[in-house]
Amino acid sequence: MIGKQGKDLISIPVPQIEIPHFRYGARGSGGVGQGEGEIGAPLGPGEQEGGGAAGNQPGHGHILEVDVSLHELAQIIGEELELPRIEPRGKHNINEEKDRYTGIRQTGPESLRHFKRTYKRALRRQIASSQYDARLPVVIPIREDKLYRSWRTVERPEANAVTIYMMDVSGSMSDEQKEIVRIESFWIDTWLRSHYDGVETRYIVHDADAAEVDRERFYHTRESGGTRISSAYKLCESMIESRFPPADWNIYLFHFSDGDNWGEDNAVSLELLEENLLPHCNLFCYGQVESAYGSGQFLRELQGRVSERENVALAEIPDRDAIYDSIKVFLGKGR
């Protein structure tokens, strides 16, 4: 991820696993099996553009590399965007067993040996037995001196959350819009995971129909078809009812679209949102990405019907530079 601090560009390595896949190049561009050659001839790199001589011009935009953890990234997000801390709901309904080191005992693995207590006990023994020499203060613990940390299993309230991302993949949504969604969802996930012990993530794509997909397909599905936003909201409602009871889960819904919905479907979508989704979720966020083909009407419909609700956040995201402001709009309520 490339960030910016003042005039400096900062490269932030993000731990993730990229699944390799083939990418097809343009036809007739050369390569193995094309052009002249003999059987057994070694293959080497093709001709490169530009000369190999040293240049004399300064570079542009030197990038500083930093190595930070996701927890540190979440802190940076919160400080930079002035985000309030999230107060989970339902956190007393789910209990998780945790081991806590609360006592000391005389047996245990060496990895749990309490160094300070062992040293003090050995020192007292040597002083009491007149073995301690202040001129040569060497303290050597014996087996009877060693003390170890002990633990007990306790039940700790656990706050769980589910984040459901919904994205319009109709014909008016391009790869650039999906890249904006990918970047924004990464930062949203990072922030939410800093507040919850467990975060489940689910993905829905929709055009005229909706389907639950994995992360890879969510970001790489090719656009096609018309748009019925209600199909995504119906599937989302079904997922919540069957797998994520609102009494036990903190539910976050994020929907990204260019706002170009089939006209008669706007009323159906708004009714589903108001009656079946908003009463059960901590937060519903709608981000409208700009498209050359989208009308943007759905955002105006939402602004007229649900914008005043406490758990609703609406934002326009015309380009990548607007990601920063939209995240602040979405998470600034601390829901």
Secondary structure, DSSP 8 states (H G I E B T S, - for coil): -EEEETTEEEE---------------TTS--TT-SS--TT--------SS--S---S--SS-EEE----HHHHHHHHHHHHT------SSTTS-EEEEEEEEEEES---GGGB-HHHHHHHHHHHHHHTT---TTS------GGG--EEEEEEEEEE--EEEEEEEEE-STT--HHHHHHHHHHHHHHHHHHHTT-SEEEEEEEEESSSEEEE-HHHHHH----S---HHHHHHHHHHHHHHH--TTTEEEEEEEEE-S---TTHHHHHHHHIIIIIGGG-SEEEEEEE--SS---HHHHHHHHHTTTSTTEEEEEE-SGGGHHHHHHHHHTT--
